[in-house]
C-alpha cells in the first residue's frame, strides 16, 4: 500500500514483510536505529546492520524535548550525516520521537518505522505526524513528515503484553466507527480470536485500519478538515492522559473518549440507543475501560489547552451511526458536557 500526498510525497506501508527483510531493503544505507530497552532485548539480534543503536527511555513521561536532545547528541557522536537513514523500531512513543528527530536533525533525514505494537501499526506510525509532549500536553511540539516506509510485521505482536494489545484495539475500533461498519461487525464477531493473536485476523484488521487512515490522510494530510475525523475519542482521551498523569495507556484513554463521544452523540440524537450499546459492548469485550473516575470539569480544563482548539471552541467528533462520524465545533466552556459532578 502506498500513501500518496498532493505534493508528490509517498510513504510505503508494508504488511507482508518481516523484520528479516530490512537488510535487503536498507542495503547500502548508513542506518541509525532508535528503539527502547524492551524491543532491543527482544529483537536486537534481528536489527539490520547499522552504525549505532540509540536506546530511548521508556514511557509517555519521557516523550519530551529532553529525550529528543539526548538522541540528537548521540547521533552527532556516532557520526550521522545528511545521507544517513534513521529507523525507529518500537511502539508509538518510539515512532513519534524517531520521526521528530529525523525531521529536525540537520534539517531533515530520511526515515522509516518498524512498529512493534498494534497501536503503532494501525495508527502512530502511519500518516506523517511526529512529535513530543510538553508539560504533559500531548504532541504539542511536532511536524508533519512522512516516513519512507512503515513495515508492519504482525508476528512481532506475539511478544506484546495483553494490556498493550487491548490498547491497540481501541484504535482499530476507532477506524471502524469512523468509516467501516463491516469492520465493526467483524470485530464484534471475532474479538476473542483476535485477542488470542490469530495472525490472519490480525493482518486483516491492521490492513483495513491502515487503508482507512491512508485514504483520509491522502485527502487531508495536515488536518484542515477530513483528517479531524481521526480524532474520534482523542480530544477527551488526551485530557484523560494529562489529568491522570498517564495512568492510562493512550488506547485506554481513547476508549474512554470514544465512550463519552458515543454518549454525547446519543444525547443529541445522532446515535441510536442500540448503536450506543453496541459501541460500549465492543469496547468492554475488547477489555477496554469506559470510565476514568475524573470529574468532567477537570477534563474540560485540559481540553481548553488541547492543540486542536481554536479560540473558545474545539472540533469534536460525534458518531453519526456506526461507520460514520461528523465534525462539529463546540464551545469548550458553554457546551453541556454533562452534569458538572459527573465522573468519566
N, C-alpha and C positions, 0 to 999 in steps of 0.2 A: 504494500500500500504506500502511495506517495501523497504527502500533503503538498499542494501547490498553492503558493501565495501570489497575489496580483503583481508583486514586484519581481516575480520570476524565481524567488527563493523556493527550494524544495526540501522536504525532510522525509527520509525513507523510514517507514515503520516495518520492522522485520519480525514476523511472528512464527516463521517456520525455520528459524536458525537457532543454534545453541551457542553458548559462550565459547564452545570449541572452534567456532568459525571465525573468531576475531583475529587470530594471527594472519589468516589469508586476507581478510578484509582490510587490515591495517598494515599490510606488508609495505615496508619502505618508509613508514611514518615514524617520527620521533614522538613516542607516546608517553604521556604522563597520566597516571591513574589517581583519581580521588575516590576514596571509599571510606568505610567505617570499620571499627575493630571486628565486629561480628562477621561481616561479609568477608573481610580479609582472612579471618581464621577459617571460614568455611570454603572459600573459593580462591584464595590467593594463589594456589598452585595452578589454577586454570586461567589466571590473568594472561593477557597477551604479552609478548616481550615488550618491555618498557624501560624508560630511562629513570624511573623512580615512582614510588608509591607514596602518596600523601594520605595519612590516616586522619580523618576528621573526627572531632569529638562527637559523642552520641547525644541525641535528644534535641527537642524543639528549642530548649533554652540556649543551645549553642548555635542556632541558626542566626548568626549575627555578623555584623561588620568585623568584629574582632576575629572571628573564625576565618572570614574572607582574607583579612590582612595577614593572618598567620599562614594561610595557604599560599598567598602571593609571595611571601618571603621565602617559602620553601621552593616554589617554582624558580625564583631568582637564584637561590643557592644551587639548585640542581641543573641550572643552565637552560631552562626553557626559553625558546626564542619565537619569533613570529611565524616560523614554519612548523612549530610543534602542534601536536594534536592532544587535546585534553579529553580524557574518557572518565565519566562518572559511573561507578559500579556500586549500586546500593539502592536504598529506598528513596522516598520522596524528598527527604531532607538533603541527602547526598546529591540528588539530581538538581534540586533548586540551587544549592551552593555551587556545584560544579558549573552549571550553565552561567551563573552570575560571574564567577571567577574567570571563566573563559571569555566572557563578553567584555570584561574590563582590562584583563591583563594585556599589556602592550597594545591597547585599543582594540583588542578582539582577536581570538584564535578560533580555529575550527574545533568542534567538539561533538561528542556523541554520548549516548547513555546505554547502560545495561541495567534496567530497573529490576530489582530483586524482590519487590513486594507487589501484591496485587494492586494496591492503591497507586503505586508508582507506574505500573504497567498500563493501567487504564486511564490515568489522569495526570499525575505530577510530571511525568517525563514527556508528555505529548502536548504540543500546542505552542511552545516557544516562550512560556512565562518562566522567568528566572529571577530569584531574589531572596532577600533575607528579611527577618523581622526587626523591629525597632521598639525597645521598651515593652515587649510582649505583644505589640500590634502586628498582625500577620502581614508579611510581604510588603511592608511599606516602602522598601528600597529595592528597586529591581528594574529589569529591562525586558523587552520583547526581543527574542533572538532564537532562531530555530536551530536545533541540533542537526548535524548532518545525517545522523541515523539514530534510531531507537531500536535496540534489539530486545524483544520480549520473549524470553525463554521460560515457558510455564513450568518446566521441570525444576527450575530454581525455587518454585513456590513450595517444594517438598520440605524445605528447611525453615519455612515461615511458621511462627507460632500461631496458635488458633486465634488469639485476640487480634493479631495483625491481619490475618486472613479475613476475619469478620469485618474489620475496619475497612478493608479494601472493597468488600461487597457493598458498602454504603455508596461508593462512587459508581458501581455498576447499577445499583438500584436507581441512583440519580439519573444516569443516562437513559434508563428505561422510562422513567417518569417524564423526562423531557421530550422524548421523541420516538419511543418504540413500545407500544402496548403489547406487542407479541413477545418482546424480550421480557417484559414484566411477567407475563403469563408463564414464560419458560422458567423464570426464576421461582415463581410460585410452585411449579411442578417438580423442580429439580434441586431445590436449595440443599437438601440433605446430602445428596451425592456430590454436589459442588463443594460443600464443607469437608467431604471426605476425599477431596483432591482428585476427582475424576478428571483426567487430563483432557479428554475430548470436550467435556463440558466447560472446563476452564478456558481452553483455547477458543471455544465458541464465544463465551461471554467477553473475553478480552478483545477478540477481533471485532465483535459487534459494538462494544463500548467505544473502542478507538475509532471505528468508522463513523459513529455518531458525532464524536468530538471533532474528527477531522473535517467533516462536512461543514460544521459550524465555524471552525477556525478558518477554513478556506474562504468563507463568506465574510468573515469579520475578525481578522487577526488581532486587532488592537482594542477590541471590546467597545466599539462605538454603538453597537446595538444588539445584533443577534447573539453575540458571544456572551452577553449578560445572562442568557438562559442557563449557562453552565454554573451560575452562582446559586442555583436552587439549593437551599439549605445552608449555604455558606455564610451569608450575612449574619445570621444568628449563630451559626457554628463557630465562626471566628470570634464572636463575642464570648461564647462559652469557653473557648480555649483561653482567652485573655482573662476572664473573670474567675476561672477555676485554676489559674496558674498551671495550665497544661496538664491537669489531672486526666483529661480525656484525650485519647488519640484523635487525630484530625478526622478520620472517618466516623468515629463515635460522636464527635461534636456535630458533624454534618448530619448524621442520623437524627439527632435531636432537633437540629434546624429544619430538617425535612418534615419531621412530625409536626413542628409548630407551623410550618408553611401549609401543611395539609389541613390542620385545624382552622387556620385563618382563611384558607380557600373555601372550606366548607361553610364557614360563618358568613362569608359574603356571597354564597350561592354559586360558586364556580366549581364546586366538587360535591358530588352526592354523598350521602351518608354511607352507602355501600362501598363507594370508591375510597372514602376515608378509612373505613375498616380494613379494606384490602391493603392499603398502604401501611397502616400500623401493624397489621398481622405479618406482612412480609418482613418488615424491619425486626419484629420480635422473633420470627422464625430464623432470621439470619443471626440472631444473638446480639442484636444491637440495642443500645439504650434509647428510650423515648423521652427521658427527662433528666435534668441535671441538678435539680434542687437549688437553682439560683433564682433569686427574685427577678421578675421581669424588669423592674426599674433599673437594676444593675446592667442587665443585658442591653437595654435601650441606651444607657450611658455609653457603653462600649461601641454600639452601632453608630453613635454620633461621631466617633473618631475613625470609622471604617473608611478605607481608601476609596470605596465606591460611592460615598455620599457626595452630594453637591448642594451647597447651601444647607437648608434645613430639611432636605429630602434625601431619600435613599431609594435606589431602584430595587424593588423587592419582587421576587419571582413567585407567582401564585400558580398552583395546579389548576389547569383547565381540563379536568378529567384526568385519566391516566394515559400517558403518552403525548401530552401536550401541556404547555405552560404559557403564561402571559406575564410580560414585564409591566409593572405599574410603579410609578413614582409615588411614594407615600411620605407623609410628614414623620420625621423622627420623633418629635415631641407631642404632636397633636393627634397622631393616629391612635385608634383604640386598639392597642396591642393586647388588651385583656385586663382583668382585674389587677390593680396595682400591687396586690399582695400575692398574685399568682406566682407559683414557682414552676419553672420549666426545666 
